[in-house]
Amino acid sequence: MNWDAIGAVGQVVGAVGVVVTLFYLATQIRQNSKQLAAQSRFNFYQTRVSISSLPLSDRELFVSVGKSVAGEPLDPIEMRKLLVFGMTTLTAWEYEVGEVQQGRLSLEEFNPAAKRRVFDLLPHLRNAWETYRITAPKAFVEFVERHVVGPPT
């Protein structure tokens, strides 16, 4: 066997090794992408539960939310609590919108219709939005205006 034949065999073996390595890396990237999407959905639901539970763990906030929904007058402390609660909700939405835009969360999972119902039901959330949107990223503001605040699509 001459050196040219040995070199040709080495090139074939090397090419096969490269193809196998690329296949392995593609499989690993695909699995990693699935894991990231699953973690994103988990974080999304965990955040949703945490925020929804806040009024249940804080009696004053629970009463303030009820008064806001009923259109009853609020004192300055109640208004401030509701503003912070609204900002917390909007911060979670901002994270969720980023996940939708990155493709790790679907628009259906984001559920704009449910968020619109919450937005329409809770006047303090609308007030918080007017403050939050001033400094929020433009892409987030446009997304919320199109899918949540604006007319139903």
N, C-alpha and C positions, 0 to 999 in steps of 0.2 A: 504494500500500500504506500502510495507516495504522499508527500506533504500536501499537495493540492486536494486530494480526496479527504484527508483528515481535516483540512480547513473547511471544506464544503460541509462535511458532517457536523463540525463544530458550529457553523453558521445556522444550519437547520435546527440543531438542538437549542442554540441561543434564541432563535426566532420562536420556537415552540415555547420556550421558557417565558419570553416576553408576552406572548398571547395568553398563556395560563395566568401570569401575574396580572395582566390587564383585566381578565375575566374575574379573578379573585377580587381585585380592587373595586370593580364595578358592582359586584355583589355586596361587598362591604358598604359601599356608599349608599346603595339602595336600602339595605337594612338600617343604616344610620338615619337615613331620611325618614323611614317609617317610624323609627323610635322617636325622632324629634317631633314628628306630627302627633304621635300618641302622647308624648309628654306635654306638648302644647295644649292638646284637648284636656288633659288632666288638670293642668294649671288653670285653664279657662273655667272649668266646672268648679274647681276648688275655690277660685276667686269669687265666682258667682255665689257660691254657698256662703262664703265668709261675709260678703257685703250684705247679702239678704238676711243674715243672722244678726247683723249689728243692732238693729232696733230691738231685737228680742233680748239681747244681753244688756241693753241700756234702757231702762224704763222711761227716763226723760225723753230720750230720742224717740222711743215708740209713741209716746203721747204727742210729741211735736209733729211726727209724721201724720198721725191721725188728725190733728188740728189743721195741718196744712191741707190735707186731702179734703177735709170738711169745709175749708175756706174760713176757718175761725182765725181771729187775730192771734199773732205770735209776739212774744216779748223779744227783746234784742238777743238774749242768750239762746232762745229757741231758734231764732232766725240764723244765728251764727252756727249752731249745731247742724242745722239742716243744710247750710251752705257747705260746711266741711263734709258732711255725709254725701252731698251731691258731687262735690269735687272728687271724693274717693271713688264714687261710682264712675265718674267720667274718666278718671285715671285708668280704671280697669278697662273701660271701653277703648281707651287709646291703645292699651296693650293688645286687646283683642283685634282691633282694626289692623294693627301692625302684623299680627299673625295671619289675618285674612289676606293682606297684601303680599305676604311672603309665601302664601299657599299652604300654610300649616293648619289652617282652620278654614272651613268652608263658609260661604255667606249664609248658608242654611244654619250652620252651627252658631254663627254670630246672632242670627235670628233678629233681623231688623224690625219685624212686625211686633215682636214682644217688647223690644226696647222702645218702640214708638208708643205702645200702650203704657209702659212705665213712664215715659217722658210726658205723655198727655195726662196721666193720672196724678203725677206729683209736681205741683207748681214749684216747689223748691228746687227740683232738678232743672227746670227751665231757667230759673234764676241763676243757678250755678253755671249752667251752660253759657249764659251771657257773659259771665266773668271768665270762665275757663277758655272759651274760644278765642279770647283776645291774645293769649300767649301760646295757644296750642299749635302744633305743626299744621301747616296749611293743608297737607294731604288728609290729615285726620279731620279737620274742620269740614273740608269738602265732602268727605265720605259720610260724616254724620248728617250734614245738611241734606245730602242726596238720599240717604237710606233711612234716616230716623226722624229728623226734624221737619224736612220738607214734605210735600204732598206724597201720599203713597204711590209707589210705582207698580 
